[in-house]
């Protein structure tokens, strides 16, 4: 497989330095992507860079994932309007360990293949590097004029809301450039990849290598992924969509992909899956013939959720989706863990009541007077007779239904359904 051609048809190629394609055709090449460990989880904004490494490895080349343990202590001004908070060493170490586990879902770190992936942390070679050594060995090779000309620096200096650029952040491109120099010298790494906002930092690295060792170095970036309406990809009303199941449940993760527009689904399935061109083209054709079936969104959700969380979590997410949008049973409700249950019914009205109150109050009183699930007891009884009331996905026929311990899911929750779309969650305290 030709890596550059693979990126082109997937819509993942933005800028490429002359000679890069020839280098990749000549030999197995080592490349790296830098990941900033500002949290203990990746989010889907990182996925494009990670998928570049995945495709790179599938094309027979050797990927390095560089965790910025040192640069994470400073903060990259690229694409930022203000200086970020600096993290302490203990927090960074924790974040690095968590991210390493997540990357194992995408890259082969374990086999004995010559192109197996490796994880490197720039803190390892920066922690004992003194300022004087850095000034002598790196600083003297790159002029301030060269650094000032970078778009990332200019945007921060000229931005209306900017408070300027600290010296710490200004040196970031030199530190990232030194990473490339170090990996080029010690790991024979000849290519750095990243998002298009990293082009300035990456080319500083190629320039530093050229001026210090005369070695071969190349650059390649992917476009910054946006939604079809131009808004930032990966952000929801509640914030980032994380790869950590404790931050974003697999159900919510799956729902993110399921709810993208048709236009976005056509782009994202190329970028965020390993499906080949023939299969993707067939899926797009099938989807366009009947968009209502949402074939692309469902397949995209399946591929990405399975890759990130595993098949079992994907199956649970689909089952959870059916609770709201399809046919589901009490059994499927009982399968859900507490986090997924709360995630599915996040927006429904909730009522916290003492357990003794729930078990001692008949349904008409509890649902029409203690709570306002129904406007009146008469309305409750009328809907029960018409088959319109379900408790935990099972229709009830008794207009004087009494709750018991067996109704409490996990000893705590009762799901009340009125008609097809109205849900209420009773929570026992």
C-alpha positions in Angstrom: 0.0 0.0 0.0 1.2 3.5 -0.9 0.8 5.6 2.3 0.4 9.0 0.5 -2.2 7.6 -1.9 -4.0 6.1 1.0 -4.2 9.5 2.8 -5.3 11.2 -0.4 -8.4 9.1 -1.1 -9.3 9.2 2.6 -9.1 13.1 2.6 -6.3 13.0 5.2 -3.6 14.9 3.3 -3.2 18.6 3.7 0.5 19.5 3.3 3.5 17.4 2.3 7.1 18.4 2.0 8.8 17.7 -1.4 10.6 14.4 -1.4 8.4 12.7 1.3 6.7 10.4 -1.1 10.0 9.3 -2.7 11.5 8.6 0.8 8.5 6.4 1.6 8.8 4.5 -1.7 12.6 4.0 -1.1 12.5 2.2 2.3 10.7 1.3 5.4 10.5 4.7 7.1 10.0 5.7 10.7 7.6 8.6 11.5 6.1 10.1 14.6 3.1 12.0 15.7 3.2 14.1 18.9 0.4 13.8 21.5 0.1 16.4 24.3 -0.7 14.6 27.6 -2.9 17.4 29.0 -5.5 14.8 30.2 -5.4 11.1 31.2 -7.4 10.2 28.1 -7.3 11.0 24.4 -10.4 12.5 22.9 -11.7 12.1 19.3 -9.9 15.3 18.4 -6.7 13.2 18.6 -8.1 10.4 16.4 -7.0 11.8 13.0 -3.3 11.8 14.1 -3.6 8.4 15.7 -5.3 7.0 12.5 -2.4 8.4 10.4 -0.1 6.3 12.5 -2.4 3.3 12.1 -2.5 3.7 8.3 1.2 4.3 8.3 1.9 1.0 10.1 -0.6 -0.9 7.8 1.4 0.4 4.8 4.5 -1.3 6.2 6.2 1.6 7.9 7.2 2.1 11.5 5.2 4.5 13.7 6.3 6.3 16.8 3.8 7.8 19.2 5.6 10.7 21.0 4.0 11.7 24.3 5.0 15.2 25.1 5.8 14.8 28.8 8.3 17.7 28.6 6.5 19.9 26.1 3.2 19.3 28.0 4.8 21.2 30.9 4.9 24.3 28.6 2.0 24.4 26.3 1.8 24.8 22.5 0.6 28.1 21.2 -0.6 26.6 17.9 -4.3 27.2 17.4 -4.7 28.5 21.0 -5.8 31.9 22.0 -4.3 31.8 25.5 -1.6 30.1 27.5 -2.6 26.7 28.9 -2.2 25.6 32.5 1.1 23.8 33.2 1.0 20.3 34.6 3.2 18.9 37.4 5.3 15.8 36.8 3.2 13.3 38.8 0.1 14.3 36.8 1.9 14.0 33.5 3.3 10.5 34.3 -0.3 9.4 35.2 -1.6 10.8 31.9 1.2 9.2 29.9 0.4 5.7 31.3 -3.3 6.1 30.5 -2.7 7.3 27.0 -0.3 4.5 26.2 -3.0 1.9 27.1 -5.5 3.6 24.7 -3.0 3.7 21.8 -2.6 0.0 22.1 -6.1 -0.3 20.6 -4.9 1.3 17.4 -1.3 0.3 16.9 0.7 -2.9 17.2 3.1 -2.4 20.0 3.4 -6.0 21.0 4.5 -8.1 18.0 8.1 -8.8 16.9 7.5 -7.2 13.5 10.3 -4.9 12.5 7.7 -2.1 12.1 6.0 -2.5 15.4 5.0 0.7 17.0 6.9 2.3 19.9 6.0 4.9 22.5 8.5 7.6 23.4 8.3 10.4 25.9 10.3 13.6 25.3 10.6 14.0 29.1 13.2 11.2 28.9 15.6 13.2 26.9 14.7 16.7 28.1 14.7 16.2 31.9 18.5 16.5 32.2 19.1 18.9 29.3 20.2 22.2 30.8 19.2 25.6 29.5 22.8 26.5 28.6 23.2 23.3 26.6 19.9 24.0 24.8 20.9 27.6 24.0 24.3 26.4 22.6 23.2 23.3 20.7 19.7 24.3 19.5 19.0 28.0 19.9 22.0 29.2 17.9 20.8 27.3 14.8 17.3 29.0 14.4 16.9 32.8 14.2 14.2 34.8 15.9 13.2 36.1 12.5 12.5 32.5 11.4 10.5 31.8 14.5 8.5 35.0 14.3 7.4 34.3 10.7 5.4 31.2 11.8 1.7 31.6 11.4 1.0 30.2 14.9 3.2 32.9 16.5 1.8 35.7 14.3 -1.8 34.7 15.1 -1.1 34.9 18.9 0.8 38.2 18.6 -1.8 39.9 16.4 -5.0 38.4 17.8 -7.5 40.8 19.3 -8.1 38.7 22.4 -4.4 37.8 22.9 -2.4 38.9 25.9 0.7 38.3 23.8 3.0 35.3 23.8 5.1 34.3 26.8 8.8 33.4 26.2 7.9 29.9 27.5 5.4 29.3 24.7 7.6 31.1 22.1 10.3 28.4 22.7 7.8 25.6 22.1 8.6 25.3 18.4 12.3 24.9 19.2 11.5 22.2 21.8 9.4 20.3 19.3 12.1 20.9 16.7 14.6 19.3 19.1 12.3 16.3 19.5 12.5 15.7 15.8 16.3 16.2 15.8 16.6 13.7 18.7 14.5 11.0 17.1 16.2 11.6 13.7 19.6 11.1 15.3 18.7 8.2 17.7 15.8 6.4 16.0 16.5 7.2 12.3 13.1 8.9 12.3 12.7 10.8 9.0 9.1 12.0 9.0 7.0 14.0 11.4 3.2 14.1 10.9 0.5 16.1 12.6 -2.5 18.3 12.1 -2.2 21.3 9.7 -1.9 23.7 12.7 1.4 21.9 13.4 3.1 22.7 10.1 5.1 25.6 11.5 6.5 23.5 14.4 7.2 20.5 12.2 9.1 22.5 9.6 11.2 24.1 12.3 12.2 20.5 13.1 13.2 19.7 9.5 15.1 23.0 9.4 17.0 22.3 12.6 18.0 18.8 11.4 19.2 20.3 8.1 21.3 22.9 9.8 22.8 20.7 12.6 23.4 17.3 11.0 22.4 17.7 7.4 20.1 14.6 7.8 17.0 13.8 5.8 13.8 15.0 7.3 10.3 15.4 6.0 6.9 16.7 7.0 3.3 15.8 6.3 0.0 17.1 7.8 -3.6 16.2 7.8 -6.4 18.8 7.6 -8.0 19.9 10.8 -11.3 18.0 11.0 -14.5 20.1 11.2 -18.2 19.4 10.9 -20.0 20.2 7.7 -21.3 23.4 9.3 -17.7 24.5 10.0 -17.9 24.0 13.7 -15.1 22.2 15.6 -15.2 18.4 15.3 -15.3 16.3 18.5 -17.0 18.9 20.7 -20.5 18.4 22.1 -22.6 20.6 24.4 -21.2 18.7 27.3 -17.6 19.0 26.1 -15.1 16.6 24.5 -16.0 13.1 23.4 -13.3 11.1 25.3 -11.9 7.6 24.5 -12.0 6.8 28.2 -15.3 5.0 29.1 -15.3 6.6 32.5 -15.4 10.1 30.9 -17.6 9.3 27.9 -19.7 6.1 28.1 -19.4 3.7 25.1 -23.2 4.4 24.6 -22.6 8.2 24.3 -19.5 7.6 22.2 -21.5 5.4 19.8 -24.4 8.0 19.7 -21.9 10.7 18.7 -21.1 8.9 15.5 -24.7 7.8 14.9 -25.8 11.4 15.0 -23.4 12.9 12.5 -24.9 14.3 9.3 -24.8 12.3 6.0 -22.2 14.6 4.6 -19.9 14.2 7.6 -20.5 10.4 7.7 -19.1 10.2 4.2 -15.9 12.0 5.2 -15.5 10.4 8.7 -15.9 6.8 7.6 -12.8 7.3 5.4 -10.8 9.0 8.1 -11.7 7.1 11.2 -11.9 3.5 10.0 -9.6 1.0 8.3 -12.2 -0.1 5.8 -10.8 -0.2 2.2 -11.9 2.1 -0.6 -14.0 -0.5 -2.4 -16.1 -1.2 0.7 -16.5 2.4 1.7 -17.6 3.4 -1.9 -20.2 0.6 -1.8 -21.5 1.8 1.6 -21.8 5.4 0.4 -23.7 4.2 -2.7 -26.0 2.1 -0.6 -26.5 5.0 1.9 -27.4 7.5 -0.8 -30.0 5.2 -2.2 -31.9 5.2 1.1 -30.5 7.8 3.6 -33.2 7.1 6.1 -31.7 3.8 7.0 -28.5 5.7 8.1 -26.3 2.8 6.9 -23.1 5.0 6.9 -23.7 6.3 10.5 -24.4 2.8 11.8 -21.3 1.3 10.2 -19.1 4.3 11.3 -20.4 3.9 14.8 -19.8 0.2 14.8 -16.2 0.4 13.4 -15.0 3.2 15.7 -16.8 2.1 18.9 -15.4 -1.5 18.4 -11.9 -0.2 17.8 -11.9 2.0 20.8 -14.0 0.0 23.3 -14.3 -3.5 22.0 -17.1 -5.6 20.5 -18.9 -6.2 23.8 -19.1 -2.5 24.6 -20.4 -1.9 21.1 -23.1 -4.5 21.4 -24.2 -3.0 24.8 -24.3 0.5 23.2 -26.6 -0.8 20.4 -28.8 -2.5 22.9 -28.9 0.7 24.9 -29.8 2.7 21.8 -32.8 0.3 21.2 -34.2 1.2 24.6 -35.0 4.7 23.4 -35.3 4.2 19.6 -36.3 0.6 19.0 -37.8 -2.5 20.4 -36.3 -3.5 23.7 -37.1 -5.8 26.6 -36.7 -5.8 30.4 -33.8 -8.2 29.9 -31.9 -5.7 27.7 -32.5 -3.0 30.4 -31.1 -5.3 33.1 -27.9 -5.8 31.0 -26.9 -2.2 31.3 -24.4 -1.0 33.9 -25.4 2.0 36.0 -23.3 4.5 34.0 -24.8 3.4 30.7 -28.4 3.4 32.1 -27.9 7.0 33.4 -26.3 8.0 30.1 -29.2 6.6 28.0 -31.8 8.4 30.1 -29.7 11.5 30.8 -32.4 14.0 29.6 -35.5 12.4 31.1 -37.2 13.7 34.3 -35.8 12.0 37.4 -37.4 11.7 40.8 -35.4 10.7 43.9 -37.6 9.1 46.6 -37.1 7.2 49.7 -37.1 3.4 49.0 -39.8 2.9 51.6 -42.1 5.5 49.9 -41.7 3.7 46.5 -42.5 0.3 47.9 -45.4 1.5 50.1 -47.2 3.7 47.6 -49.4 2.3 44.8 -48.5 3.4 41.2 -51.4 5.8 40.6 -50.5 7.8 43.7 -46.7 7.6 43.2 -46.8 8.6 39.5 -49.6 11.2 39.6 -49.3 12.7 43.1 -45.9 12.0 44.7 -44.4 12.8 41.2 -45.9 14.4 38.1 -45.2 11.6 35.6 -49.0 11.7 34.9 -51.3 14.7 35.3 -53.8 12.7 37.3 -54.6 9.3 38.7 -57.5 9.0 36.2 -55.1 9.7 33.3 -52.8 7.0 34.6 -55.6 4.4 34.9 -56.9 5.3 31.5 -53.5 4.8 29.8 -52.9 1.5 31.6 -56.2 0.2 30.2 -55.1 1.3 26.8 -51.8 -0.5 27.1 -49.8 2.7 27.2 -47.9 2.3 30.4 -44.7 0.2 30.9 -42.6 -0.4 33.9 -39.0 -1.4 33.1 -40.1 -2.0 29.4 -42.9 -4.3 30.4 -46.5 -3.2 29.9 -48.7 -3.3 33.0 -52.4 -4.1 33.0 -53.2 -3.5 36.7 -54.5 0.0 37.3 -53.6 -0.3 41.0 -50.1 -1.6 40.3 -47.9 -1.8 43.4 -44.1 -1.6 43.2 -41.9 -4.3 44.7 -38.2 -5.0 45.2 -38.1 -6.8 41.9 -39.0 -3.6 40.1 -35.8 -1.9 41.3 -33.1 -2.3 38.7 -29.8 -2.7 40.6 -31.9 -2.2 43.8 -32.2 1.5 42.8 -34.0 2.4 39.5 -37.5 2.1 38.0 -38.0 3.2 34.4 -41.6 4.4 33.7 -42.7 4.7 30.1 -45.8 6.7 29.1 -46.8 6.1 25.5 -44.0 5.6 23.0 -41.6 8.4 23.8 -42.1 9.7 27.4 -39.8 8.3 30.0 -39.3 8.9 33.7 -36.7 7.5 36.0 -37.6 6.8 39.7 -34.5 6.6 41.8 -34.6 5.0 45.3 -32.5 6.8 47.9 
